[in-house]
Amino acid sequence: MKNKIIMFWAIVLIVIVSTVIIFVKPTKLGLDLVGGSRLMLEAQTTDSIAKITPEVMGRLQFAIENRVNKLGVAETVVQQVGEKRLLIEIPNVTDLKEAKAFLGETAQLEFKKEGKDKDGNQIWISTGLSGQDLSRSSLSTDQTGQWVVSLEFNDAGAKKFADLTKSLVGQQMAIFFDGEIQSAPVIREAIYGGKAQISGGNSGFEYAEAERMVNLLNAGALPVPAKIVEENTVGPTLGADSIEKSKFAGIVGLGAVMLFMIAYYRLPGLIADIALIIYSLILFALFKTIPVTLTLAGIAGFILSIGMAVDANILIFERTKEELRAGRNLFTAINSGFDRAFTSIFDSNMTTIITCTILYLLGTSIVKGFALTLALGVIVSMFSAITITKNFMHLIFGTGELKYPALFGLSKDEIGKSYEATETKREKARFGILD
């Protein structure tokens, strides 16, 4: 009994901590609940890249994710769909004019030298030094107070830059960004140290223009151009309406389940309802702690997991009633009910978890949200059914005989002669009568 009391207070502590987390930590909601925009990008081939391979898509996704992070928008999803498309979901952003331009630009930085074509006209020839040789870029000002983009090359890039400027002393070196010339200074001497600046030509940079260039360069150039082939917007009003409907569905579903448990299983059903409330608190606190981004599908997974949590209690209570009908005392019946039902509970939950894992690994972002919340719910439900319900059952019923079968939804006749035989045996033992 001492261990049961310790477990009881441990459960109380878990409930208190979970409640505090729920009220303190914010809930992260997905695009379909808070509103936002969804884009579909399609990778385009180039002269140098004739086929979109998985490696190219991996590099493209990495670069797009870096760019999305620069937008400062939390909980953005970037996921590959099909062979050459990326799905981008951006919550809380409904005006995507700037974002679309930002995500779709290739951000190709090139250093070129002056040359002549066959007709003697000036052309710019690639030097092999590009944005891939950069370590980082930053926004700063020059001596006149104009905005400039400062560049820092990696080790290989610093050597290339030094060799290039050494060979171009007295000549122009042009800096191109996405095919447009930004500046073409005359090299006065070799530049060592791996640092350079882009001044923006005679007119200089505007702050927003220079900042955008810095962000694009730091995010990395896209390996191939990406074209926006689909876009749509989810309004916050629709999201708020979905939340309200989900709350209503959850309350109605939970209430109906709790009423059924009390009506059919009586006092054990009430204990299961208390465990179900504790389960909901722990699971929701877990969602906020990880944190899990709740989408409409994720909420559906959460509500479905409530039903599965009750399902475990139903298996346990039915096994317990069978043991009571067979004449077992209450303590033995409760333990046997939990022990014999555990295998079925474990097997069914494991198949659900395996299914959720497959859905999470292979599904789209919406399916992933459903799979994650359902899997977490199933795992927590095993704790609530096996630990919380069992502990409360022993604390309330103790280790004695079942004096009031109606508490379990049973009649004395239903327990039958086995019950009477047990009672008779117990009475004889009290008076020291041996059969």
Stockholm file with secondary structure:
# STOCKHOLM 1.0

chainA/1-435         MKNKIIMFWAIVLIVIVSTVIIFVKPTKLGLDLVGGSRLMLEAQTTDSIAKITPEVMGRLQFAIENRVNKLGVAETVVQQVGEKRLLIEIPNVTDLKEAKAFLGETAQLEFKKEGKDKDGNQIWISTGLSGQDLSRSSLSTDQTGQWVVSLEFNDAGAKKFADLTKSLVGQQMAIFFDGEIQSAPVIREAIYGGKAQISGGNSGFEYAEAERMVNLLNAGALPVPAKIVEENTVGPTLGADSIEKSKFAGIVGLGAVMLFMIAYYRLPGLIADIALIIYSLILFALFKTIPVTLTLAGIAGFILSIGMAVDANILIFERTKEELRAGRNLFTAINSGFDRAFTSIFDSNMTTIITCTILYLLGTSIVKGFALTLALGVIVSMFSAITITKNFMHLIFGTGELKYPALFGLSKDEIGKSYEATETKREKARFGILD
#=GR chainA/1-435 SS CHHHHHHHHHHHHHHHHHHHHHHHSCCCBCHHHHCEEEEEEEECCCSSCCSCCHHHHHHHHHHHHHHHHHTTCTTCEEEEETTTEEEEEEETCCCCHHHHHHHHCCCCEEEEEEEECTTSCEEEEEEEEEGGGEEEEEEEECTTSCEEEEEEECHHHHHHHHHHHHHTTTSBEEEEETTEEEECCBCCSCCCSSEEEECCTTTCBCHHHHHHHHHHHHHCCCSSCEEEEEEEEECHHHHHHHHHHHHHHHHHHHHHHHHHHHHHHHHHHHHHHHHHHHHHHHHHHHHHHTTCCBCHHHHHHHHHHHHHHHHHHHHHHHHHHHHHHTTCCHHHHHHHHHHHHHHHHHHHHHHHHHHHHHHHHHSCHHHHHHHHHHHHHHHHHHHIIIIIIHHHHHHHHTTSCCSCGGGGTCCHHHHHHHHHHHHHHHHHHHTTCCC
#=GC SS_cons         CHHHHHHHHHHHHHHHHHHHHHHHSCCCBCHHHHCEEEEEEEECCCSSCCSCCHHHHHHHHHHHHHHHHHTTCTTCEEEEETTTEEEEEEETCCCCHHHHHHHHCCCCEEEEEEEECTTSCEEEEEEEEEGGGEEEEEEEECTTSCEEEEEEECHHHHHHHHHHHHHTTTSBEEEEETTEEEECCBCCSCCCSSEEEECCTTTCBCHHHHHHHHHHHHHCCCSSCEEEEEEEEECHHHHHHHHHHHHHHHHHHHHHHHHHHHHHHHHHHHHHHHHHHHHHHHHHHHHHHTTCCBCHHHHHHHHHHHHHHHHHHHHHHHHHHHHHHTTCCHHHHHHHHHHHHHHHHHHHHHHHHHHHHHHHHHSCHHHHHHHHHHHHHHHHHHHIIIIIIHHHHHHHHTTSCCSCGGGGTCCHHHHHHHHHHHHHHHHHHHTTCCC
//
